[in-house]
Amino acid sequence: MLHSDSHPDGIPAADLETDVLLHELEHLHRTRHETFLYGSEEALYRHTLRSGQLEAEYLRRFPYRHVAPGRTRTGARAREAAARIAEHPA
């Protein structure tokens, strides 16, 4: 997390350049599982808070981002149906 003495909880998400915002999001997503399993209550709280701030800022900047069809409920159902068909070919 980028921070300084004037921003102990990190630079406000709205103040980050887009490339830095993306870098910070990638770092938080990579470290989430370990923080969840082994972090203190305070670490998990701060991680959750910062993740929410950065994700909200990303969505504010990119409200019409590309959504992969396979990442929707419809796409997931289509994958499940295809898997069932593959398991039991006619």
N, C-alpha and C positions, 0 to 999 in steps of 0.2 A: 504494500500500500504506500503510495506517495504521501509523505507528510513532512511537516516542518514544525518548528517551535510555535509558529502562529496558527498551525492547523494540526493539532495532535490527533484528531480523528480522520485525517486525510484531507486533501484538497477537495472542496465542494465539487460534486460531480458535474454541475453545470459549468464549472470553470476549466474542466479538462478539455484538452484538444481531443478530437475524435480518435486519433491513433493511440493516445494515452488511455482514453476511456476503454477502448477495445482491449488493450494490453492488460489493464487492471481487471476487466471482466474475465479474461482468459485465466489470469492468475487466481482469482477467487474461485472460479469454477474448478480449476485443477486442485486446489487445496481444500475444497469443501468437505470431501469425505473424511480426510484425516482430521480436520478440525471437529467434525461431528463426532467421530469416534474417540478422539484422544484429547481434544481441547477442553480447557476449563469452561465453566459456565459463562464467565465473562468473555472469553475468546469466542465462544459460539454465538453469544449475543452480538458482539461487535461484528463478527463475520456476517451474520444474518442481516444486521442493520446496513452495513456497507454494501452488501450484495444487492439489497433492495434499492438503495440509493442509486447505484450504478446502473442497475437494470431499468429502473424507472427513467433515468436520464437517456439511456439508449432508446427506449421506446418513445420518449418525447421527441428525440431527434429523427427517428426513423419509424414513424407510425405506419408506413406502408411497406415495410420490409418484406422481402420475398419469404414466403412460407412454403416449405417443401411439401408437396402433396402427401408424401409418406409419413409426415409428422402430424397429420390430422387424424381424427377418429375414423373418418371415411377411409383414409389410406391404411390405417392399422387394420380395419375390418377386411379390406381387400387383401392384405398380406395374409391374414388368418385364413380367409377363404381359399386363397391360392395354396397355402400350406396343406389344408385339408384335402384339396383335390390332388395334390402331389402325393400325399400319403396313401390315397385310395384311387389309383387310376382306373378308369373303366376298362 
